[in-house]
Amino acid sequence: MSEKNDMTGWILFKRKSETTPGWGSYAVNRLMDVAPSRNISLKVISPDNFDLIITREKKTTWINQQVEKIPDFVITRVGSGASYFSLAIIRHLERLGVHTFNCSKGIDIVRDKLYAQQVLVQSNLPVPKTILVKFPVNIDLVERYLGFPVIVKTVFGSKGAGVFLSEDRRSFVDLMQLLEATKPNVNIILQETITTSLGKDLRVFVVGGKIIGCMQRTSKTDSFKANFSAGADVEAYPINSEIEWLARQSARTLSLDIAGIDLLFDGEHFKICEVNASPGFNGLEQANPGLNVPNEIFDYISLRLGEFD
């Protein structure tokens, strides 16, 4: 297959620091590096550069106070902390007919960890038992339904930030009392601890319903978290029918074209921990030599846009 015409695309991404080398994101840098070889004119635009003006004009939008022609597609890398403004920009581009990968619907679901769990459970997919915190916390209910140790998570967050393991009832009571006294309106969820997965998990990368890679992440320390961004070891992991089904169904259920599915080892089976709408792939490419994630993404976008013979 060969691509018919040059395509134009944007990566919607907010750079953290102007002093960071490159774009400060391995994924963004890789996409930008590979795009020219695919005859794709690609540029990075921050949501902050948009002026959201609603008009009847269908082919342009406003960026840096200038009218800009809309691209063929947008790769949305706004992360789990996507703001209302970022989502409004994506929805606006979708209304103008721009193909977005991922779409606003999927991003809106997965940025809220509790809502994502609710949607997955609605489709009968296995997830850890979860409770939404309300103060004062019913400690007996938590102990009876989830047990200790218990995972404490903020509703919004990524890369392991905002995740805490409360070892026992006493430490949990102290933590809840601290939160109630300092941040009574904070949104927190509690999840059962899958003890067979402490310090390790799987990351499965899905593009257009296709599993393009899987890796096991293992903490180098005694931490219960196994995020690559926190220094975890990674290695390729064989994909079986259960892993493939869970990953593909999770991405489809949450309306994601590009997804990172985190699976927990639940004995001989797996449970879905979280789903990421802007998954990094530095560790995945390290663990799977020869895998070119940007090429897989551009292949899928080209097919969706009808740009392959």
C-alpha positions as CSV (number, residue, x, y, z in Angstrom):
1,M,0.0,0.0,0.0
2,S,1.1,3.5,-0.7
3,E,-0.1,6.9,0.5
4,K,-2.0,8.9,-2.1
5,N,-1.3,12.6,-1.1
6,D,0.5,14.6,1.5
7,M,-1.5,15.0,4.6
8,T,-1.5,17.8,7.1
9,G,-1.8,17.2,10.8
10,W,-1.6,18.9,14.2
11,I,-0.5,17.5,17.6
12,L,-2.5,19.1,20.3
13,F,0.0,19.3,23.1
14,K,0.9,21.7,25.9
15,R,4.6,22.0,26.4
16,K,5.5,22.0,30.1
17,S,8.6,24.2,29.7
18,E,10.2,26.3,27.0
19,T,13.6,25.2,28.2
20,T,13.0,21.5,27.8
21,P,14.9,19.9,24.9
22,G,12.8,19.0,21.9
23,W,9.1,19.1,22.9
24,G,9.7,17.6,26.3
25,S,7.8,14.5,25.3
26,Y,9.3,11.3,23.8
27,A,6.0,10.5,22.0
28,V,5.7,14.0,20.4
29,N,9.4,14.0,19.4
30,R,9.0,10.6,17.7
31,L,5.8,11.6,15.9
32,M,7.5,14.7,14.6
33,D,10.6,12.8,13.5
34,V,8.7,10.1,11.6
35,A,6.1,12.3,9.9
36,P,8.3,13.7,7.0
37,S,9.1,10.1,5.9
38,R,5.3,9.5,5.6
39,N,4.7,12.7,3.6
40,I,2.9,14.2,6.5
41,S,3.2,17.9,7.3
42,L,2.9,17.9,11.1
43,K,3.1,20.6,13.7
44,V,2.6,20.9,17.4
45,I,0.1,23.4,18.7
46,S,-0.8,24.1,22.3
47,P,-4.5,24.5,23.3
48,D,-3.5,27.8,24.8
49,N,-2.7,29.2,21.3
50,F,-6.3,28.8,20.2
51,D,-9.0,31.5,20.2
52,L,-12.3,29.6,20.3
53,I,-14.6,31.7,18.0
54,I,-17.9,30.1,16.9
55,T,-18.8,31.2,13.4
56,R,-20.4,29.6,10.3
57,E,-16.9,29.4,8.6
58,K,-16.2,25.7,8.2
59,K,-12.6,25.5,7.0
60,T,-10.7,27.7,9.4
61,T,-10.0,28.4,13.0
62,W,-8.1,31.0,15.0
63,I,-4.6,30.4,16.3
64,N,-2.4,33.1,17.9
65,Q,-5.0,35.6,16.8
66,Q,-4.6,34.6,13.1
67,V,-7.0,32.6,10.9
68,E,-5.5,29.2,10.2
69,K,-6.7,26.5,7.7
70,I,-7.8,23.4,9.5
71,P,-5.7,20.2,9.0
72,D,-6.7,16.8,7.8
73,F,-6.3,15.3,11.3
74,V,-5.3,16.1,14.9
75,I,-3.5,13.8,17.3
76,T,-4.8,14.8,20.8
77,R,-2.1,14.5,23.4
78,V,-3.7,16.6,26.2
79,G,-3.4,13.9,28.9
80,S,-5.7,12.8,31.7
81,G,-5.7,16.4,33.0
82,A,-7.4,17.7,29.9
83,S,-9.1,21.0,30.8
84,Y,-12.6,22.1,29.7
85,F,-11.0,24.5,27.3
86,S,-8.9,21.7,25.7
87,L,-11.9,19.6,25.3
88,A,-13.9,22.5,23.8
89,I,-11.1,23.0,21.2
90,I,-11.2,19.3,20.3
91,R,-15.0,19.4,20.0
92,H,-14.8,22.5,17.9
93,L,-12.4,20.9,15.5
94,E,-14.6,17.8,15.3
95,R,-17.6,20.0,14.4
96,L,-15.4,21.5,11.6
97,G,-14.9,18.0,10.2
98,V,-11.4,17.4,11.4
99,H,-10.5,13.7,12.3
100,T,-9.3,13.6,15.9
101,F,-7.3,10.8,17.4
102,N,-8.5,10.5,20.1
103,C,-11.9,12.0,20.0
104,S,-13.3,14.3,22.7
105,K,-15.8,11.7,23.9
106,G,-13.1,9.2,24.7
107,I,-10.8,11.7,26.4
108,D,-13.7,13.0,28.5
109,I,-14.5,9.5,29.8
110,V,-11.0,8.4,30.7
111,R,-9.8,11.6,32.3
112,D,-12.3,10.7,35.1
113,K,-11.0,7.4,36.6
114,L,-14.3,6.6,38.4
115,Y,-16.4,7.3,35.3
116,A,-14.1,5.1,33.2
117,Q,-14.5,2.2,35.7
118,Q,-18.3,2.7,35.5
119,V,-18.3,2.5,31.7
120,L,-16.0,-0.6,31.7
121,V,-18.2,-2.4,34.3
122,Q,-21.3,-1.6,32.3
123,S,-19.7,-3.7,29.5
124,N,-19.0,-6.5,32.0
125,L,-15.2,-6.0,31.9
126,P,-13.1,-6.9,35.0
127,V,-11.9,-4.1,37.1
128,P,-10.8,-3.8,40.8
129,K,-13.6,-3.2,43.2
130,T,-13.9,0.6,43.7
131,I,-15.5,3.0,46.2
132,L,-15.9,6.8,45.8
133,V,-14.9,8.5,49.0
134,K,-17.4,10.6,50.9
135,F,-16.6,12.2,54.3
136,P,-16.8,11.0,56.9
137,V,-15.5,7.8,55.5
138,N,-17.2,4.6,56.6
139,I,-14.1,2.7,57.7
140,D,-16.0,-0.5,58.4
141,L,-17.5,-0.6,54.9
142,V,-14.1,-0.1,53.3
143,E,-12.6,-2.9,55.4
144,R,-15.5,-5.2,54.7
145,Y,-15.7,-4.6,51.0
146,L,-12.2,-3.8,49.9
147,G,-10.0,-4.9,52.8
148,F,-6.5,-3.6,53.7
149,P,-4.1,-2.7,52.2
150,V,-6.2,-0.5,50.0
151,I,-5.3,1.7,47.0
152,V,-6.1,5.4,47.4
153,K,-6.3,7.4,44.1
154,T,-7.2,10.9,43.0
155,V,-9.9,10.8,40.3
156,F,-7.7,12.8,37.9
157,G,-4.0,12.0,37.4
158,S,-1.5,10.0,35.4
159,K,2.0,8.4,35.5
160,G,1.4,7.1,39.0
161,A,0.8,10.6,40.5
162,G,-1.9,10.8,43.1
163,V,-1.8,7.1,43.9
164,F,-1.1,5.8,47.5
165,L,-1.1,2.4,49.2
166,S,-2.6,2.5,52.6
167,E,-1.2,-0.5,54.4
168,D,-3.6,-1.0,57.3
169,R,-6.7,0.4,59.0
170,R,-4.8,2.7,61.3
171,S,-2.8,4.4,58.5
172,F,-6.0,4.6,56.4
173,V,-7.9,6.4,59.2
174,D,-5.1,8.9,59.7
175,L,-5.0,9.6,55.9
176,M,-8.7,10.1,55.6
177,Q,-8.8,12.4,58.7
178,L,-6.0,14.5,57.1
179,L,-7.8,14.7,53.8
180,E,-11.1,15.6,55.5
181,A,-9.4,18.4,57.5
182,T,-7.5,19.9,54.7
183,K,-9.3,19.1,51.4
184,P,-12.9,18.0,52.3
185,N,-14.0,18.5,48.6
186,V,-11.2,16.4,47.1
187,N,-12.4,13.6,44.8
188,I,-10.8,10.4,45.9
189,I,-11.5,6.7,45.0
190,L,-10.5,3.6,46.8
191,Q,-9.7,0.3,45.1
192,E,-9.0,-3.2,46.3
193,T,-5.3,-4.2,46.2
194,I,-4.6,-6.9,43.7
195,T,-1.7,-8.4,45.8
196,T,-0.4,-10.6,42.9
197,S,0.3,-7.4,40.9
198,L,2.1,-5.3,43.5
199,G,5.1,-3.8,41.9
200,K,4.3,-5.1,38.4
201,D,1.7,-4.7,35.7
202,L,1.2,-4.8,31.9
203,R,0.9,-1.9,29.5
204,V,-0.9,-2.9,26.2
205,F,-0.8,-0.4,23.4
206,V,-3.8,-0.4,21.0
207,V,-4.1,1.5,17.7
208,G,-7.4,1.3,15.8
209,G,-8.4,-1.9,17.6
210,K,-5.0,-3.6,16.8
211,I,-2.6,-4.6,19.6
212,I,0.7,-3.3,18.4
213,G,2.8,-4.1,21.5
214,C,2.7,-5.3,25.2
215,M,5.2,-4.9,27.9
216,Q,5.6,-5.9,31.6
217,R,6.6,-3.1,33.9
218,T,8.4,-4.0,37.1
219,S,9.4,-1.7,39.9
220,K,13.1,-1.5,40.7
221,T,12.3,-0.7,44.3
222,D,9.8,-2.0,46.9
223,S,7.2,0.5,45.5
224,F,3.8,-1.0,44.6
225,K,3.8,1.3,41.5
226,A,5.4,0.2,38.2
227,N,5.4,3.2,36.0
228,F,8.1,3.5,33.4
229,S,8.3,7.3,34.0
230,A,9.2,6.5,37.6
231,G,12.1,4.2,36.5
232,A,10.5,0.8,36.3
233,D,12.1,-2.0,34.3
234,V,10.3,-3.0,31.1
235,E,10.3,-6.1,29.0
236,A,8.2,-7.5,26.1
237,Y,5.3,-9.7,27.3
238,P,3.6,-12.3,25.1
239,I,0.0,-11.5,24.1
240,N,-2.5,-14.2,24.8
241,S,-6.2,-14.2,23.9
242,E,-7.3,-12.8,27.3
243,I,-4.9,-9.8,27.1
244,E,-5.9,-9.1,23.5
245,W,-9.6,-9.3,24.2
246,L,-9.4,-7.1,27.4
247,A,-7.3,-4.4,25.6
248,R,-9.4,-4.3,22.5
249,Q,-12.7,-4.2,24.3
250,S,-11.4,-1.5,26.7
251,A,-10.4,0.8,23.9
252,R,-13.6,0.2,22.0
253,T,-15.8,0.6,25.0
254,L,-14.1,3.9,25.9
255,S,-14.2,5.2,22.3
256,L,-10.4,5.4,22.0
257,D,-8.5,4.9,18.7
258,I,-5.2,5.1,20.5
259,A,-5.0,3.7,24.0
260,G,-2.6,2.4,26.6
261,I,-4.4,-0.3,28.7
262,D,-2.9,-1.1,32.1
263,L,-3.7,-4.6,33.2
264,L,-3.1,-6.0,36.7
265,F,-2.0,-9.6,37.3
266,D,-5.0,-11.2,39.1
267,G,-3.7,-14.7,39.8
268,E,-3.8,-16.4,36.4
269,H,-6.0,-13.7,34.9
270,F,-6.1,-10.0,34.6
271,K,-8.0,-6.9,35.7
272,I,-8.1,-3.5,34.0
273,C,-6.4,-1.0,36.2
274,E,-6.6,2.1,34.1
275,V,-6.8,3.3,30.5
276,N,-4.7,6.1,29.1
277,A,-5.9,8.3,26.2
278,S,-2.4,9.8,25.6
279,P,-0.1,6.9,26.3
280,G,3.6,7.3,26.1
281,F,5.6,4.7,24.2
282,N,9.2,5.2,25.2
283,G,9.2,2.1,27.3
284,L,7.2,0.1,24.8
285,E,9.7,0.7,22.0
286,Q,12.6,-0.1,24.3
287,A,10.9,-3.4,25.3
288,N,10.0,-4.3,21.7
289,P,13.0,-3.6,19.5
290,G,11.9,-2.9,15.9
291,L,8.5,-1.6,16.9
292,N,7.8,1.8,15.4
293,V,4.7,3.2,17.2
294,P,4.5,6.4,15.1
295,N,4.4,4.3,11.9
296,E,1.6,2.3,13.3
297,I,-0.3,5.4,14.3
298,F,0.2,7.0,10.8
299,D,-0.8,3.8,9.1
300,Y,-4.1,3.8,11.0
301,I,-4.7,7.5,10.4
302,S,-4.0,7.1,6.6
303,L,-6.5,4.2,6.5
304,R,-9.2,6.2,8.3
305,L,-8.7,9.2,6.0
306,G,-8.7,7.0,2.9
307,E,-5.1,8.0,2.0
308,F,-3.9,4.5,1.1
309,D,-4.4,2.9,-2.3
